[in-house]
Amino acid sequence: MSARSIPLVFPCATRRRLLHGLAAGACAVLAAPLRAAPQPVVVLTSYPDEVVSRIEAAFEKAHPGQRLQVVWRMPHDALPYLRQPGQGGVDVYWTASPRNFATLKAEGAWRSLDGLGVDRHGLPPVLGNTPLSDPDGQYLATEMAGYGFAVNPGVLARRGVPLPGDWEDLADPRLAGALALPIPARVGFAPVMVEIVLQAYGWERGWALWSEIAGNAVLIDRGSTFVADEVAAGRVAVGLSIDFFVAAAVANGAPVRFLYPRHGGVNPGQVAVTAGAPNPAGAKAFVEFVLSPAGQAILADPDIRKLPVRPAVYASLPAGYPNLFELAAAGGYGFDGRLAQPRLGLTAALFQQQLVAPHAEVGALWRRVHAAEARQPAGAAAQAVAEARRALAAPLASEAEAADEALRRRFRSRVEGADATALEDVEEQWRRRAVARRAEAARLLAEAGA
């Protein structure tokens, strides 16, 4: 077990019994027959303590003969951990990283949950067009987080901007410098966000929209300030995020709301039992608990605020609690994570070369385009401004190029916050193409007098 593993933690009742035994004296302890400690259920997760501690306490209360031993690993560290001999002694992997679950399934890392007898009744396999669980039953969704917009209504009102209802609203020139955008190549959840827009609007229109949104944005890097903090402090009006990351600010009374766009997507948290689980019975008990109505209801705790995957649970939750099953029924959740997953690293790398590395220049050029369009030019000037817009909006690679499997494989490690040590040769080509297009846009704008 590594240095970040969590040692055995006894529930409160157990600690009281231990203290009472010590006070009674060593003789009584020696006289009593020794009882073997129960075999732990070893759970590998990246969930924070406010989630794990509540699930742990409720699980051990419901299953007095079981106890959890928790190992914390972020998704990019979990893969090598689970690839150790014996899978590191882990029984259960429980986290929000669809890519890891799919990758490890292909490597034969999981035990069939159907074979263990886990009941999937009442658990939809999809939300809209987004798969939640493995169709073969090797891993199941336990919760989900929705992508959307953290907004500060007061800052929006001062800028004269209405609450955004969908992604195209973020291209409003009045949001220039007032939109927080996580960098897809650096922030683990952000590549899916890029794909939601590309699938909803199509490749060409999607990249054009991302270019204009990025022109309005302040970039948020890994390890820097949180999007919700920027919005709550009024430094930006809108931040792109997942509901879970904003829930605490909302619960604590910050001037923040979270809005789900019409074209939405989710990031499911999932659970699997390892093929070599030392304690399969305990692993099954844990999986069944987190999927049970009681386990699902814990997700609505004000300190957690996650979305259950069991639709029947929503009837017992507080009024107004977000229900993405209802939103999906309206037809706005067509995002398919199975289509997005193979190219997440590639689209993050494209985003980096087109919109992040030259971010200051991109923003300045979009401000010039918007200012020129506001003057309503005519004739040759109008044509030049339109061509400048097209130069800024065009993707650096075609959708057909992005479908190339060999090219996708070169970028598969560029997700979950992984760093690139050097540019691939194709990235250098994209960089040069982006430089040329920005130069062309600047030339055209100068011709138009912008």
N, C-alpha and C positions, 0 to 999 in steps of 0.2 A: 504494500500500500504506500502511496506516495505521501510527500510532506503535506499535500493539500487535502488528504483524506481526513474525514471527520471521525474521531475516535468514538468508542462506545459512549452513548449518552443515555442515561437511565431516565424514565419518566418520573414525575414527582412522587407518585406513590411508591415506586421502587426505592427512591432515595430515602424516603421516610422509614421504610422497612430496614434498610441497611443501617441507618443511624440508630434505630431502636436495638438492632442486634448488637451493635458495638457497645451501646450503653449497658446491655445485659451482661457483658463480660466475655472474655475469650473462652472460658470453660464451656459456656453454653453453646458457643459456636462450634467448638471441637466435638462436643457431644452429639450435635445434630448431624445426620447423614448429609453428605454433600450432594447437591443437585446439579446436574449438568446444565450449563447455560443454554438457552435455546439457540439454534443455529440462526444467524442473522439473515435478513433479506438485504443483499447488497444492491443498492440503487445508485447508478451513475446518472447524474443530472447536471444541468446548468441553471435550473430554476433558483431564484433567490430564496433567502431564508424565510421571508414572510409567506411564501408558498409552501416550501418544504415542511416547515415546522408545524403548520396547521394540518397538513395532510398526514404527517407522521403521527401527531398526537391522536388524531381521529382514527387512523388505521390501527394503531396499537391498542386503543380503547375497544375498537370493534373486534380485534383479534388479539386477546390477551396473551396467547402463546407465541406471538410473533414480535420481532423488533426489527427496526430498520437500521442499517449502517449505510450512511450516505457518503458518496464520493463526488465532489464537485469538479467538473471539467467543462470548459467552454467547447462549443462544437468542433473547432479545428483541433483541439487537444484530445477530444474524445475518440476520434478515429484511431490514432496510434495506440491509445489505451486499450481499446477493445480488440485490437489486432495482436495483442500480446498472447503468449501461450496461455491457454486456459481462460482467455478473454479477461485477464486481470481479476478473476474470481467474481466477476459481476453477474448478478442474477437478472437485473432489470435495467434497461436503458430507457430513460424518461426525460424528454426534452423537446424543444421546438427547433428541429433541424431536418426538414423533409429530405434534404439531400443526403444526410448521413444515413438515414433509415434505408433509403433506396440503394445507396452504395453498398452498405453492409449486407443488405438482402442478397445482392448479386454475388457476394462473397460467401454466402451460406452461413451468416452469423446468427440467424434467428431460429428459434423454435416455433413451430406452428401453434398459434393461440387456439385455433380450432381443435388441434390435436390435444391440447391441454384441457379442452372443455370450456373455454371462456365463452360466455353467452353474448352474442352480438345483437340480440333482439333490441329494437328501439334505438339503434345507433346508425344514422344514415351514413352511407359510404361517401357521399358527395354533398357539397353545398353549392347550389347552382351547377356550374360545370367544373368546380374545383374538387379534386379527390381529397378526401380527408384521411381515409384509411387504405391500407393495402388490400386490393381485391382478393389476394390469396390468404388473407388473415394472418400474416406474419407480424404486422404491427397495426395498431389501432389508434385513432385520434382520441385524446383525452380532453383537449380544450382547443380553442382557436383564438387568434388575435386578428383583428381587422385593420387593414390599411386605410389611412384617411388623413384628415387635416386637423391639427390643433390650431385653434384660432383664438385671437384676443379681440372680442367684439368691439371694445372701445377704440383700439388702434385702427381697426377697419373703418369704423364710423368716422374717425378724424380724417382718414384718407378718402372718404366718400366711396368706399368699396363695399358692396353687399357681401353677405356670407357666401362663400363659394359652395356651389352645388356639385361641381364636377371639375375634372382636371383642366379643361380649357379656360376656366375662370381664373386660373393661376397665371395666365399669360397677360392679364390686365396690366398695362403700363403703370398704373397707379400703385402697383405692388413692388416697383423697382426698389431694391435694397431692403425689402420688408418681408422676405420669404426665406425660411430656413430649409436648406436642402442637404440631407445626409449624402456623403460621397459614396456612390455604389461600390467602388473598388476598395473602400476602406471600412464601411459600416455593414455588418453582417446581414441585416434585414433589407437593405436598400436595393439590391439587384432585383428582387421580386417586384418591387415598386416600379422599376423601369419597365419590366415585362408586362405589368398590368396595363400600362398606357399603350405599349406597342400592340398588344392583343386587342385592346378596346378600339383603337383608332386606325389600326393598320400600320405597316412598317414605315412608309413615307410620311404620312400625317403624324404618326406617333413621334418620330424623331424630330419633325418640325416643331411639334408642341413642346417636347423636352428642351429643344434649343431655346425657345422663347421663355419657358419657365426658368431655365438655368440663368438666362440673362437677367432675370429679376432677383436672383437668389443670393443669399449669403451661404457659403458652404460650411457644413458641419463635419469635422473629421472625427475619426475614432479617438476616444480618450479625451475629447474636448468637452465643451459645455453640452448639456442635453437640450434637445429641441424644445421640450416643454419649458425649460428654464428661460430660454430666449423669448418664447411667447409670453410667459407669465410676467416677465420683467418689462414687457412692452418694447423690447428692442426689435422685434419683428411682429408682423400682424398674423402671419400664417406659418406653420411648420409642418413638414411632411413627416409622418411617423406611423407607429402602430398604437392602437388604443391603449394597450397595456402600459406603454411607457409614459402615457399622459394621465393615466387613471389617478395616480397619487396626487398630482397637482390639482386635478378637479376635485378630488375628495377633500383636500386640505383648503378648499375655498379660493384657490388662485383664480384670477380673471381669465379662465381658459375654458373653452368648450372643445369637444371632439366631434367632428362631423364625418360621416361615412359618405363618400362620393357615390354618384349613380353607377359609375363603373368601378366596382370594388373588387377586392381580393382578400384572401385570408392566408395566414401562416399558421398551420395546425401544429400543436404540440402533440407528440405521439408517444407510444409506449410499446416496448418489445421485450420478450424474454430471450436471453442469450441461448445459443445452441448447447453450450456447456454449463448451464446454470447449476451451481452446486445445490441450490435449494429451490427446485421447480415448484414444489407445493406452496412455499411462501411467496414465490414470484407470482404464481397464479392468483393467490389471495390478494396481493397488492394490486395487480391489474384489475381484478374484479372490483376492488374497493374504489379506485379512482374513477371507474366507469359507472359505478352505482349511483342512484339518485342522491344518496347521502354525500358521496364523494364529489359529485358534480355540483351540489349546492354550495359546497365550501368555496367554489370559485367566485361566488358573488360577494364574499367577504370584502368590506370596504378597503382593506389593505391589499387585496389581490385583484379584484375586478377583472377577471378573465371570463371568457364566453364558453359556456358549457356546450358539449357536442350532443347531448341528449335533449332533443326538443321538448320533451314532456316536462323537464325541470323548469322551464321558463314560466310556467303557470304559477309557480310558488315564489318567484323572485319579485323584488320590489317593482312597483309601477314605473314604467319608463326605462327599465333595464334594456340595453340594446339587444335586439334579437335579429341576427343576420339571416336566420332562416326565413323570416318574413321579408327582409330586403331582397333576398335571392329569389323569392317567389314572384317578385315584381319584375324579374328578368335582367337585373343589372350585374349579376355575378357570373359572367361568362368566362372569366379567367380560368385557364387550364394549367395547373402547375406541372402536369406531366409534359406538356409541350415546352414550357419555359425552362424546366430544370436543366436540360442538356446544354442550353446556350447562355445560362446566367453569367458565367465567367466571361464569355465573349462579349456580351452586351455591356457588362461593366467595364471591360477594357476599351470598347468603342466610346462609351460615355466619357471615360477618362481623357482620351485623346481629343475628342471633339469639344467637350464642354467644361472639364475640370482643369486640366493643365493650363489652357489659355483663358481661364475664367474671367479675369479682369478685362481682357480685350473683347471677349464675347459680350460681356455686359455693356461695355462702352458702345459697341457697334449696334446692339439692339436698342439702346437709348437713342442713338442717332436715327435708326430706322423709324422708331415710334415718333420722334420729333418731326421727321420729314413727312410721315403719313398724316400727322395732325395738321400740317399746313395744306393738305389736300393739293399736292402738285398736279400739274397737267402735262400732257404731251411727253416729250423726251425725258423730262425730270421724273414724271410718274413711272415711266417704263424703267428708268434706272433704279428707282427705289424698289420697285417690285422685283427686279433681278437681284438686287442686294439682299432682299429678304430670302429669295430662293437659295442664294449662295450660303447664307447662314443656316438655313433650315435643312438642307439636303444631308442625308446620312452619309457617313464615310464609307460604308460598305452596303451592298445591296442585300435584300433578304435572301436571295439565292446564295450569295457568298456566305452569309451567316448560317446557312443550312449545311455547309460542308462539314462532314463529321470529323475529318482530319484536322480542320481548323478549330473546331470546338474543343477537341481533345487537348489542344495546346493551352487552353485557357481554363480548364476545369478546376484548377487550384485557385483561381482568382475570385473566390467567394469566401464567405464567412470571415472577412477581414484579413485574408492572407495578403502578404506583401509581395510585390514583384521586384526581383533583384535587378533585372535589366529588361529593356524593351525587346520584345520579339521583333524579327525583321518586318513582319506585317504591320506591327504597331508603328514602326518608323515610317512605313509607307502611309499609314493613316495620318500620322503627325504632319508629314509634308503636304498631304492633300488638304488637311485642315488649314495649314498656314496659307496655302495658295487661295483657298476659298475666302478666308478672312481678308486677304489682300485685295481680292476681287471685289468683295463687298465694300471695303473702304474706298476703292477707286470709284465704284459706281455712286456711292453716296457723295463723294467729292464732286462728281460730275453733276449731280442733282442739286448741289449747293447745300448739302446737309453737313 
